[in-house]
Amino acid sequence: MVRVAREKCSELKNVVVKKENMLRMKHNNKFNVVLSINSLLMPSFKEIKRAVKNINNSLKEDGICFIIVPSMESLLYHGLLLLDSELKKTRENTAKRRVKEKLGLKKMDFLFGYFREGKYKQKFYYLHELRYLLKKAGFKNISISKVEYSWKSDSDIGDYERFPKEEKLWDWFVRATK
Ligand SMILES: C[S@@+](CC[C@H](N)C(=O)[O-])C[C@H]1O[C@@H](n2cnc3c(N)ncnc32)[C@H](O)[C@@H]1O
């Protein structure tokens, strides 16, 4: 990603591409805009708080940030679609068991919102949690909407089972100012 960004910006004189760790970066009142696209994925709540605070610090007064993160509610909604679909094929207890298997329930922590596979852990966000984190980090004018993913096979929803007639799955899209 960094290499591609450098290539794409190579002819722009006022663009510098740097690779930094959000947990350790120390920029103060420096940027008009900050984007974080599916990068706040660390499962540690303490680390997320630090990263969001560092993003806030890095913005100028009235600077704006745009953040996209995975949605926990979208995952739960997908569970609902799976259940309704399974109920057409089998009785309720079996349907519920199948949904738990399909969702990889043993790999999910629904309280703290993350997915675990071996050593890999990835954070998913509840709406209330996202609002809380942004407010605590000092953000104002917080607006959170959905960025929806197409059910089409070439879209970003990977190997999620598809329900093209239903409302789409989504990530959370944040717009907030300092
Ligand atoms: C799922 S990828 C998303 C990449 C790209 N933004 C996109 O949307 O295609 C997650 C990215 O977050 C970055 N990342 C994870 N932890 C980070 C941290 N502490 N500081 C900076 N970047 C981090 C990873 O290097 C990786 O590039």
The ligand as an SDF file (V2000), in Angstrom:
LIG
                    3D

 27 29  0  0  0  0  0  0  0  0999 V2000
   -6.8990   -4.4870    6.4060 C   0  0  0  0  0  0  0  0  0  0  0  0
   -5.5070   -3.5200    6.0450 S   0  0  0  0  0  0  0  0  0  0  0  0
   -6.2650   -2.1330    5.2690 C   0  0  0  0  0  0  0  0  0  0  0  0
   -5.3670   -1.5130    4.2810 C   0  0  0  0  0  0  0  0  0  0  0  0
   -5.9770   -0.3250    3.4820 C   0  0  0  0  0  0  0  0  0  0  0  0
   -6.2170    0.8190    4.3470 N   0  0  0  0  0  0  0  0  0  0  0  0
   -7.2480   -0.7460    2.7810 C   0  0  0  0  0  0  0  0  0  0  0  0
   -8.3200   -0.2530    3.1460 O   0  0  0  0  0  0  0  0  0  0  0  0
   -7.1590   -1.5490    1.8450 O   0  0  0  0  0  0  0  0  0  0  0  0
   -5.0390   -2.9380    7.6520 C   0  0  0  0  0  0  0  0  0  0  0  0
   -3.8810   -1.9680    7.6220 C   0  0  0  0  0  0  0  0  0  0  0  0
   -3.7150   -1.3800    8.9170 O   0  0  0  0  0  0  0  0  0  0  0  0
   -2.3420   -1.1600    9.1330 C   0  0  0  0  0  0  0  0  0  0  0  0
   -2.0860   -1.0340   10.5740 N   0  0  0  0  0  0  0  0  0  0  0  0
   -2.3720   -1.9370   11.5430 C   0  0  0  0  0  0  0  0  0  0  0  0
   -1.9500   -1.4750   12.7370 N   0  0  0  0  0  0  0  0  0  0  0  0
   -1.3870   -0.2540   12.5230 C   0  0  0  0  0  0  0  0  0  0  0  0
   -0.7560    0.7130   13.3520 C   0  0  0  0  0  0  0  0  0  0  0  0
   -0.6200    0.5150   14.6540 N   0  0  0  0  0  0  0  0  0  0  0  0
   -0.2840    1.8470   12.7880 N   0  0  0  0  0  0  0  0  0  0  0  0
   -0.4210    2.0520   11.4600 C   0  0  0  0  0  0  0  0  0  0  0  0
   -1.0140    1.1850   10.6100 N   0  0  0  0  0  0  0  0  0  0  0  0
   -1.4740    0.0340   11.1360 C   0  0  0  0  0  0  0  0  0  0  0  0
   -1.7000   -2.4090    8.5240 C   0  0  0  0  0  0  0  0  0  0  0  0
   -0.3700   -2.1870    8.2230 O   0  0  0  0  0  0  0  0  0  0  0  0
   -2.5600   -2.6280    7.2710 C   0  0  0  0  0  0  0  0  0  0  0  0
   -2.0030   -1.9510    6.1830 O   0  0  0  0  0  0  0  0  0  0  0  0
  1  2  1  0
  2  3  1  0
  2 10  1  0
  3  4  1  0
  4  5  1  0
  5  6  1  0
  5  7  1  0
  7  8  2  0
  7  9  1  0
 10 11  1  0
 11 12  1  0
 11 26  1  0
 12 13  1  0
 13 14  1  0
 13 24  1  0
 14 15  1  0
 14 23  1  0
 15 16  2  0
 16 17  1  0
 17 18  1  0
 17 23  2  0
 18 19  1  0
 18 20  2  0
 20 21  1  0
 21 22  2  0
 22 23  1  0
 24 25  1  0
 24 26  1  0
 26 27  1  0
M  CHG  2   2   1   9  -1
M  END
$$$$
